[in-house]
Amino acid sequence: MGKMSQGLELRLQADGISVPEAPGFASKEEERMDGKRRLAAAFRIFAYYGLNYGPGGHITYRDPILTDHFWINPLGVDFSRICVSDLLLLREDGQVVHGSRPAHAAGYAIHSTVHKMRPDVNAAAHTHSRFGSSFAALGRRIPPITQEACSFYKDHGLYDGYGGAADLTEGDLIGRALGTHKAVICRNHGLFTVGGSVDAAVFWFLRMERACEQFLRASAAGTPIEIDEATATLAAKQVGSLKLGHFGCKPMMDKMFAEQPELFA
């Protein structure tokens, strides 16, 4: 077997795992198009993993040129069919400035507030996933019982309330509960993850959904054993870094681009 190329090498360091840098762009226009393609692919990845359900759910991408605007999926289009041309560009007041389909009111209510509160957040994801929504009904944070769970150790918030689906004040409360973390559990509602890129927000959502499933299944079988604080802290550095969040989605993105090129339309 040939040696792994330097560009894709993963190296274990004292404070975590070193991963390749995200690609740069020649212009903001190029960055925008890449982000839109990844956003369209993100919806199809969610569909592949069964995370779409009816008209609910949304993923957003902050526009790199009009930074107080964000791209979002249109209302009523199944995640598995979303293409780049379907995406809507919303102004911070909710006005659609690009696209002809109706916007998702609940998506705007939550995502607009988070994008305003967190300038470092370029993408955010939320759906009513099976295990995430079930775990959210417990009204607690995820305990460190697996490596996946350790990705969120001391790095996810809890919004301990529920006030409806499309209330702007709900978005403010979720944003406050999110704080500086990469995810928040919304009690009786579901999971909400953020990242510096579409890839990161999507990867954290998938990993958090997996962590919720692991806890629910382990609890059904017995009493899960929690990882000690020192080990959980180390694991969080190794598998919960910002760069790893972006790189973790690469295999899924590559698969979607290769197998469903119609998403570029």
C-alpha positions in Angstrom: 0.0 0.0 0.0 1.4 3.4 -0.9 2.2 6.1 1.7 -0.6 8.5 2.5 0.0 11.9 0.8 1.2 14.7 3.0 -1.9 16.8 2.3 -4.2 14.2 3.8 -2.1 13.1 6.7 -3.7 13.0 10.2 -1.2 13.4 13.0 -1.8 12.8 16.7 -0.5 15.7 18.8 -0.5 16.4 22.5 -3.6 18.5 22.4 -5.5 16.6 19.8 -5.5 15.5 16.1 -3.9 17.6 13.4 -6.1 17.7 10.3 -5.6 19.3 6.8 -6.5 22.9 6.5 -9.8 23.9 4.7 -9.2 25.0 1.1 -8.8 28.7 0.3 -10.6 30.7 -2.4 -9.4 33.1 -5.1 -12.5 35.3 -4.6 -15.5 35.8 -2.4 -17.7 34.8 -5.4 -15.9 31.5 -5.6 -16.3 31.0 -1.9 -20.0 31.8 -2.2 -20.6 29.2 -5.0 -18.6 26.5 -3.1 -20.7 27.2 0.0 -24.0 27.0 -1.9 -22.9 23.6 -3.5 -22.0 22.3 -0.1 -25.3 23.5 1.4 -27.3 21.7 -1.3 -25.2 18.6 -0.7 -25.8 19.0 3.0 -29.6 18.6 2.6 -29.0 15.5 0.6 -26.7 14.1 3.2 -29.4 14.7 5.8 -31.9 12.9 3.6 -29.5 10.0 3.1 -29.4 9.5 6.9 -33.1 9.9 7.3 -33.0 13.3 9.0 -35.7 14.9 6.9 -39.3 14.8 7.9 -42.1 16.6 6.1 -41.6 20.4 5.7 -39.5 20.7 8.9 -35.8 21.2 9.3 -33.3 23.7 7.9 -29.6 24.3 7.3 -28.3 27.8 6.7 -25.1 29.3 5.2 -23.9 32.8 5.9 -23.2 34.6 2.6 -19.5 35.5 2.5 -20.2 38.8 0.5 -23.5 40.0 2.1 -22.5 38.8 5.6 -25.9 39.9 7.2 -27.7 37.6 4.7 -27.9 33.8 4.7 -28.9 31.0 2.3 -31.6 28.5 3.4 -33.7 25.8 1.9 -37.2 26.7 0.6 -40.3 25.6 2.3 -41.9 22.3 1.1 -39.0 20.9 -0.9 -37.7 17.5 0.2 -34.1 17.5 1.3 -33.3 14.7 -1.2 -34.2 16.9 -4.2 -32.7 20.2 -3.2 -30.3 21.8 -5.8 -28.2 24.9 -5.7 -30.8 26.8 -7.8 -33.5 26.1 -5.1 -31.7 27.9 -2.3 -33.0 31.2 -1.0 -31.0 34.2 0.1 -32.6 35.9 3.1 -31.9 39.4 4.4 -31.6 39.7 8.2 -35.2 41.0 8.3 -36.5 37.9 6.6 -37.0 39.3 3.1 -36.1 36.9 0.3 -33.7 38.7 -2.0 -32.8 35.7 -4.2 -35.1 32.9 -5.1 -38.8 32.6 -6.0 -40.1 30.0 -3.4 -41.5 30.8 0.0 -39.1 30.8 3.0 -39.4 28.7 6.1 -40.7 30.9 8.9 -39.4 28.7 11.7 -36.0 28.5 10.0 -35.8 32.2 9.8 -36.9 32.7 13.4 -34.1 30.6 14.8 -31.3 30.9 12.4 -31.4 34.7 11.9 -30.9 35.3 15.6 -28.0 32.9 15.9 -26.3 34.3 12.9 -26.6 37.8 14.4 -25.4 36.7 17.9 -22.4 34.6 16.6 -20.3 36.3 13.9 -18.0 33.2 13.9 -20.9 31.0 12.9 -21.1 30.6 9.1 -23.5 27.7 9.1 -26.2 26.2 11.4 -28.3 23.0 11.2 -31.5 21.9 12.8 -34.0 19.1 12.1 -36.4 17.1 14.2 -34.3 13.9 14.1 -35.5 10.7 15.7 -32.9 10.3 18.4 -32.1 13.9 18.9 -35.7 14.9 19.5 -36.2 11.9 21.8 -33.1 12.8 23.9 -34.2 16.4 24.0 -37.4 15.4 25.8 -35.1 14.4 28.8 -34.1 18.0 29.3 -30.4 17.3 29.9 -27.0 17.5 28.4 -25.3 14.5 26.8 -23.1 12.6 29.3 -19.7 11.5 28.1 -20.3 7.8 27.6 -18.8 7.4 24.2 -16.2 9.0 21.9 -18.9 10.7 19.9 -20.4 12.1 23.1 -17.0 13.4 24.1 -17.0 15.6 21.0 -19.5 17.8 22.9 -18.1 17.5 26.4 -18.5 20.9 28.1 -19.2 22.3 24.6 -22.9 22.2 24.2 -25.7 24.1 25.8 -29.2 23.3 27.0 -32.2 25.5 26.3 -34.5 24.3 29.1 -37.7 25.5 27.6 -40.0 25.4 24.6 -42.1 28.2 23.3 -43.2 27.3 19.9 -41.9 26.8 16.4 -41.8 30.2 14.7 -41.5 32.8 17.5 -38.6 35.2 17.1 -38.1 35.3 20.9 -37.6 31.5 20.7 -34.6 32.1 18.5 -33.2 34.6 21.0 -33.5 32.1 23.8 -31.9 29.3 21.8 -29.0 31.6 20.8 -28.4 32.5 24.4 -28.4 28.9 25.5 -26.0 28.1 22.6 -23.6 30.7 23.9 -20.1 30.1 22.6 -20.7 26.3 22.1 -21.0 24.4 18.8 -24.3 22.8 19.7 -27.4 23.2 21.9 -30.1 20.8 23.0 -33.5 22.4 22.8 -35.8 20.7 25.3 -38.8 19.0 23.8 -37.6 20.1 20.4 -34.3 18.7 19.1 -30.7 19.5 18.3 -29.1 22.6 16.9 -25.5 22.7 15.7 -23.3 25.4 14.3 -19.9 25.7 12.6 -17.5 27.9 10.7 -18.5 26.0 7.6 -21.4 24.0 6.2 -19.3 20.9 6.6 -18.7 21.5 10.3 -22.3 22.2 11.2 -23.5 19.1 9.3 -20.8 16.9 10.8 -21.6 18.0 14.4 -25.3 17.4 13.8 -24.7 13.9 12.6 -22.3 13.1 15.4 -24.6 14.6 18.0 -27.5 12.5 16.7 -25.3 9.4 17.0 -24.3 10.3 20.5 -28.0 10.7 21.4 -28.8 7.3 19.9 -26.0 5.7 21.8 -27.2 7.1 25.1 -30.8 6.1 24.6 -29.8 2.5 23.5 -27.3 2.1 26.3 -29.8 3.3 28.9 -32.4 0.9 27.6 -30.0 -1.9 28.1 -28.6 -0.9 31.5 -26.8 1.9 33.2 -24.1 3.6 31.0 -20.7 4.1 32.5 -19.5 7.7 32.1 -15.9 8.5 31.0 -13.9 10.2 33.7 -13.4 14.0 33.5 -9.7 14.0 32.5 -10.2 11.4 29.8 -13.3 13.1 28.5 -11.5 16.4 28.3 -8.6 14.9 26.4 -11.0 13.1 24.0 -12.9 16.4 23.4 -9.7 18.0 22.2 -9.0 15.0 20.0 -12.4 14.5 18.4 -14.1 17.9 19.0 -11.8 20.4 17.4 -13.1 23.0 15.0 -10.9 21.7 12.1 -11.9 18.1 12.7 -15.6 19.2 12.4 -14.9 20.5 8.9 -12.7 17.7 7.8 -15.1 15.0 9.2 -17.7 15.8 6.6 -15.3 15.4 3.7 -16.1 11.7 2.9 -19.8 12.4 2.8 -19.5 15.6 0.7 -17.2 13.8 -1.8 -19.7 10.9 -2.0 -22.6 13.3 -2.7 -20.8 15.3 -5.3 -19.8 12.2 -7.2 -23.1 10.3 -7.0 -25.6 13.2 -7.3 -24.0 15.8 -9.5 -27.5 17.1 -10.4 -27.4 19.0 -7.1 -25.2 21.6 -8.8 -28.0 22.6 -11.1 
